[in-house]
Amino acid sequence: MKICGLQKTTLLDFPGHVAATIFTGGCNFRCPFCHNSDLLGNDAEVLYTDEEVLKFLTKRKGILEGVAITGGEPTLQPDLRDFILRVRELGYRIKLDTNGSRPDVLKSLCEEGIIDYVAMDIKTCKERYPDVIGIPSANIGSILESVEFLKQGTVPNEFRTTVVKELHSAEDFARIGEWISGCPNYFLQNYVDSENVLVSGFSSCSKEELLSFRDIVKPYVGRVELRGVDY
């Protein structure tokens, strides 16, 4: 595993659980608004070995309940399954964050029963996906496959979109709602600028704009909420 970061305690990353978050290096998208740009390339700095993280988790048994694995894109890690099994042996539940680009890996892990929760990013509507992920030539067939798989409910899951004022419109959310119709959970999280963003010049939406986008998607999904916004 290429482990480039470790948040030792979080109450936010794994719904309903006190957890640690592991950040893996490498991603096959180049979303311009990515706030983890230092994790995108294959040259992302490795800060922890598997054994160091497992040793930490062993010490925190009884305090932590789960481990969230994020990135970068974790499904690119060839040792992901083996690492998850070792973490589970310590008694932890596993949450996987993914961009949905490797449905074969996602399906295999979920169908094996070693993932407890999946959060998949929905970057925008299907029609605009290649541009918003920074790869104009991208074929989004893998994304469509992952969405359809998660909608079957094999494992508890959520879809989520980071809303960027310059990149998202009301029409986009109407199309997203139609696409993910029937899913149980969808979250809108506001873009937050930082020095680590891949491309500068983007901005957040107002609370009113976010609420209007929420209301557009509401008829299509079981639950749609704003994350990180008081309202």
N, C-alpha and C positions, 0 to 999 in steps of 0.2 A: 504494500500500500504506500502511496505517495502522500504522506500526511504533512500538510503545510500549515496547520493551525489547530489549536485545541482551546475551546471555551469550556472552562472547567465546571461551570454551573450556569444553567439557564432555566427560567420558568416560562419562556416564550416559544422556544423552537420545537418543542414536542408537546402538543396540546394535552393537558391533564397530567403531565409528569414532570418531576424534577429531573433534569437531564444534563448531560455533557454534549457538546457539539464538536464533531470532528470535521475539519476542512481538508478536502482532497485537492490535489493539484492537477491541472489540465482540463481543458474544455474544448468542445468541437463547435461552439457558437462564439460569435463575437458581437454580442449585443452592445451597442454603443453606450447604453446607460448602466452597464454592469458596474457594481460597486466593489466587486472582488477582482478587479483587473489584474492584480498581482498573482492571481491563481490560474490565469487562463493558459499560459504557455507551458510547454513541456519542460521549460527551464525554471519553473516555480520552485522556490527554495523549500527543501524538505527540512522540517524542524523537529520531527519526532519519528522514531522507529515504531513499528507495531508493538514491540515488546515494551517500550516506554509507556505507550498509551495503555496497554493491557495491565501493566503494573499499577498505573494510576487508578484505573477502573477497579482493580482488585482492592485497593486501599479504600475506595469510596463506596464499596458495597454496603447496603443498608442506609446510605444517605442519598445516593442517586438511584433513579428508577429506570432511566432509559438513556439511549445514546442516539443522537441525530447525526446522520452522515450526510454531508452536503459538499459543496465544491466552490468552483470548478464543477465538473460533472462526474459524480462517483461511479456511474456505470461504465466508465472508461477504464477503471482500475481492474487489471486482470485477477488480482487477489481478493476482490471484494467479497465474494461468497465465503471464502475461507476465513477472512477476518471477521465477518458477521457471525459465523458459527462459533468462533472463539469468544467473541463478546457475549453471545447468548449463553455460552457455557458458564459464564459468571453470573447469570441470572437477570441480564438486562433485556429490556424491550428495545426494538430497533425501529427508528423512523428513517426513511430514505427520501431525500430531496432529489428530484431529477428534472431534466428538461424534456424527457420523453423520447430522446433521439435513439435509444437502444431498447426497443420493445422486447426483443428476445431476452435480454438480461432481466428486464423488469418482470416479465412474465415468469421466467424461471425462478427467480427469488420469491415472488409472491406465491406461486403455485406450490413451491416447496414448503411454504409456511414459516419462513424465517424472517419475514418482514411484518411488522405490526401496524405500520401506518406509512402511507405514501403521500407526499406533497409534490404535485407536478405543476411546473410553471406553464401558464398559457400566455405567451408573449404578446399576442394580438389575435385578430381574426385570421382565418385560414388564408384569405386572399392576400394579406399583407405580410405574412410570416417571413418569407425570405429576406425582405428588406429590413424588418425590425430586428432580426437576429444577426444582421450584419453579413449575411451570405446570400447575395442576390440569386445565385445559381442553385440554391438548396432545393432538394426534393423533400417535401414535408410528409411523405407517405408514412414514415416512421412515427411522426408526431400523431397523425390521425389514428394509427394503430394503437398507440399507447393510450390515447384518450378513450377509444372504444373499449379497450381492455379494462381500464379502471372503472368505467361506467357500469361494467358488469358486477362490480361490488365484491370481487374476490378478496380484497383486503380493504379495511377502512382507509379513506383517502380524502384529499381535498385538491381542488384546482385553485390557482392563485395568479393574479396579474399585478405586476408592479406598474402603476399608472404614471405615465410621463406626459406632461402637458403638451409637449411638441409632437408626440408620437401617437396619442390616442384620442379618439373622437367618440361622440355618441353613436355614430353609425358602426364603429368598430365593436362596441359593447352589445349592440343589437345582434350583430353577427356572431359574437362570442356566445351570447345567450342561446341562440338557435343551435350552435355547434355542441355545446356541453349540456344541452337540455336533459333533465332527469338526474343530473349528478347531485349528490347529497350536500356538498359544501363547496362554496366558492368565496374567495376572499380578495378584496381589493386592497393593496397596500401602496401608499403614496411614495413616489420617488423622493429620495433624500440625496441632495448633492454632497459630494465629498471629494477629497483630493485623490481618491483611488478610482474614481469613475473613468472608464475607458475613454470616453469622449466628453469634453466639457461643453457647457452651453445649454443643458437641459434644466427644466424647472419643475417644481411640484404643482399639483392642482390645489384649488381651494377646497375646503370641506364641502361647500355647496356643490361644486362640480363632481366630487366623488360621490356624494349622496345621489346626484342625478344619474350617474352611471350605475350605481347600485340599483336604483329603481327600474332602470331599463332591463337589467338582468333578472331581477326578482321573479318575474312570472315563470321563468324557465327552470329554476333550480330549487332544491329543498331549502337551502339556507344561503343567503349572501350577506356578507358583513364587511365593514371596513376594519382593517387591522392597523393598530398603531395610531388611531384617530379617535379622539373623544367626541361623542355626539349623543 
